Amino acid sequence: MSPAPAVAALDWGTTRLRAWLLDSSGKVLAERRGDDGLITAREKGFAKALEGHLAAMGAPDTLPVIICGMAGSRQGWIEAPYVTVPAPIGAILRGAARIESERRDIRIVPGLAQRLADAPDVMRGEETQLAGAGLPAKGRHLVCMPGTHSKWVAVEDGTVEGFGTWPTGELYSVLSAHSILKHSLGEHPAPVAAASPFFRQWCQRALGEGGDVTSKLFAIRAAGLLQELQPADAAACLSGLLIGGEIASARRRFGASDAPVALVASGALATLYGAALDLAGLAFRIVDADEAVRAGLVEAARENGMIGGA
């Protein structure tokens, strides 16, 4: 017989949704992925969207549900209020907000707020990956979570001390589609390989100059005009420049840690950021992003008494 699920876990983003049935150890028993993100669910109804996915996975009617991501935003199902940092990771998870109107026990993990006058910042969803990243309980640790809005988080003795956001993925998208660089990269920029000499060279340029990237952006266009830089290579230049700039800036802000950087990423992003961290001389370990969010959701369910201990 297959083990019975202990909890349904959802990473509910703006455009996409990922759902799993998990046993008490976090083992995946069933999985669903779909386009019922925040935007669609607001029209369809969050409860209807959730129950549709749960039914498709054969979830019992009484199965508890733990959610992270944009479903807990101001525009979401309910607002799960931000927890202000510094804050212990366990305390963050225990702040999950309950959906009182539903028959199931449904809770949404809160996001984090950094309320510094000179560095205001927020995150939603990444705090759950952070909880599942396998950080040691003691020492200072630095976590990098690449994406559209990359997050770097400083954790000391299990407490989130601070974090920063670098919109690297969004900058790449905007610059390649809506700036002069679109003529250099072409209509559909080619995927970037970490082994590309152009990626590595331009990443090293950004690292060597402390993250100064704006003065280098137009050079990509000029290289196409004067040095016959090809579109695929121009895409690699832009990617290397932006990722290198992000790493240099984050290193300057957060300094050193007691352990290798925890790189929470999967697929191409893990490969690109791993290559860039190596160029920067920073030791790192890769944490699979999907595994981290699932582990974090299971831990949140435990912290809120929805399932028993491991």
Helices and strands as residue ranges (DSSP letters): E 7-12, E 17-22, E 28-34, H 38-44, H 46-56, E 65-69, G 70-72, E 83-84, E 87-88, H 89-94, E 97-98, E 106-108, E 112-114, E 121-123, H 126-131, E 140-145, E 150-156, E 159-166, H 168-178, H 182-185, H 197-208, H 214-226, H 231-254, E 261-264, H 267-279, E 284-287, H 289-303
